[in-house]
Amino acid sequence: MENGTGPHGAAQASAQDLTRKNVTTIALMEKASQRHRTPGDRVADAFAAAVGSWTFIITQSLLLVGWLTLNVLGWIRHWDPYPFILLNLALSFQAAYASPIIMMSQNRQARLSERRNHLDLQINLLAEQETTEILRLLRRLCAEANIPVNDEPTIEALEESTDPDELVRQIEETVEHRKPEDLAELHGETPEPVSRSVFHHKPPKDQK
């Protein structure tokens, strides 16, 4: 139908509204983080933005070329003859102050990134818990309606809660190749079965 009417148009409009709401929420979070900056953070961010730009690089390159040209080919008094000790001193002072200020801005950005990572982790854990509960409810509905379920062992495993600590341990051991079964696999041997599970096992509930 025209003008976005009908079920398809309503669903599309609803999805657009949700997307717009999410984008607005993220924009508000970004504005809040910018608004709560201290004066030192504002100076550090402005300095890092200015130094990390092509305008600064081109301007500084022109100044350096002009400095070297006037002191090498100039016919007036050479205020910084070769090996340009004064220029080296000025650049050293610039680096001594620029590096800590840029690090301040980077540290603030790192804190914001860590906060976003914590938020993503909380949302992912909540989504996993919700998905697990939905699977349990669907399985109970299928059981009450006498609907056969294929690949039931896999579904039972997915219904169990995930243990984040165990997942982190397995990732660290796998990446660092510290597990005995990983070393055995690297040498072409048959690895022993993993005895620990990433899932929290719960006793089965009585089905009606």
N, C-alpha and C positions, 0 to 999 in steps of 0.2 A: 504494500500500500504506500501511497505517497505521504510526504511530510513526516516520515518517521512514525506513522501510526501503526497499530497492530501489535501483536506479541513481540515480533522481532524488533520493531522500532522501540517499544517500551524497554525491552531488555538492553538494547544498545544504549538508550538514554540513561538507564540505570547504571550501566557499567561506566559510562562517561562521567556521571555524577560521582560515583565512588572514586574513580581515578582523579577527578578534579579535587575532591575532598582530601585524598591522600597527598597530592602535590601541595595543596594549601597548608596541610599540617607540617610537611617537611619544610616548606618555606618559612612558616612561623618559627619552627625550631631553629633554623639558620639565623633568622633575624634576632631571636632571643640570645643566641650565642654571640652574635656581633654586638648586641646592645649591652651585654653584661661584661664587656671587656674593660680592663683597667686602662688608665692613660698610658702606662708603659706598654701594654699589649697593643694598643692602637698605634703607638709610635713604631713598635717593632714590626707590625704588619705592614704599615705604610712604607717603612724603610725596605723591608724585604721585597715588597711589590715593585718599588722603584729600582732597586739594584738588580732584581731579576727580570729586567726588561731589555728589549733591543735598543730602546732610547738611551738607556744608561751606557750600554756597551758601545754604541756608536759615538756618543758624546765623549766618553772616556778615551776611546781610540783616537778621535780627532785631537783631543787635548794632548795625548801622549805624542802623537806624530808632530804636532806643532811645537811642543817642548823640545823634542829631539832635533827637529829641523832648525829652530832658532839657535840652539846651542852648538850645532855642528856647522851650519852654513851661514849663520848670522854674522853680519859685519859690525854689529854693535857689541857691547860688553857681554861676554858669556857668563851668565850668573850660575850655570851648573854645567861646567865642562865635563867631557868624558873622564871617568866612567859614570857620570850622572849620579853622584852620591845623594844630592838633595832629592832627586826624583825617587830613588830607592827608599829614602827615609819617608817621603810622603806616602808612597804605596804601602810601606810597612805599617805606618800609622792607620791607613785606611783599612788594611786587612785586620789589624789588631782590634779595631772597633766594629767593623762590619760583621766579622764572624760571630761574636757573641750575640749581637742584636738579631742576626738571622736565625741563630739557634733558639733564641727566645720565641720567635714566631713559629719555628718548626716544633718546639716543645708544646706550644699551645695547640697547634694543629694535631699533634700526636695525642694529646689528651682528649680532644674532640673525637678523633678516630677511635680511641679506646672506648669512649662513652657510647659511640654508635655501635661498636662491636658487642658491647655488653647488652645494648638494647636488642640487637639482632639475635643474640644468644637466648635472651629471655623469650622473645617472640617465637623462635624456633622450638624451644622446649615446650612452650604452651601449645603450639600447633601440633607437636608430636603427641602430647598428652590428649588433646582433643581428638586427633585422628585415631589413637588407640581406643579411646572410649567409643567412638563411632563404630569402629570395627566390632567391638564387643556387642554393641546394641544390634548391629546388623546380623551378627551371627545368631543372637538369641531370637531375632525375628524370623530368620530362616529356619531355626530349629522348631519354633512354635508353628510355623506354616508348613512344616514338613517339606522344605525345599532342600534338595541335596546340594552339598557344597563340595566343589572339586578342590584338590590340593589342600586338604584340611590341615596337615602338619605345618605348612607354610603360613596359613592363616592364624593358627594357634601361636606360632612364633611372633607374628606381627602384632598380635593382641597383647603381648607382654610389654611392660614398660622398659624403656631403654635406660641403661645406666651410663650417664655421661662420664663418670670417673673411669669406668672400665673402657669406654671408647677412647678416652685420652690416653690411657695406659697402652692400649693396643696400637694406637697410631704412633706413639713415641717408640715403642719397641720395634714396630715394623719399619719405620723410617731409619732408625739407628741400627737395624739388623742385629738386635740383641737377643731375640727369641731363639731358643734351641731349634725349633722346627724350621725357622727361617734359614739358619745356618745349615741344617740338614738338607733343605731344599736346594740351597746354593751348591752343595756338594753332590747333588744328584741322588740323595737318599730319600727314603719315604718319611715324611714328617709325621710325628705322633699327633693324634687328635688333640684339639684344644680343649682343655678341661674347664675353662672359665667362660662364661657367657656374658655378652653385653646386655642381656635382658634380665630384668627382675622377674623371677618365676613366682607366680601366684597360684594358690590352690584353685582347682577348677570349681566354678560355681554350679550349684544344682540347677539344672534346667527343668522347666516345667513341661 
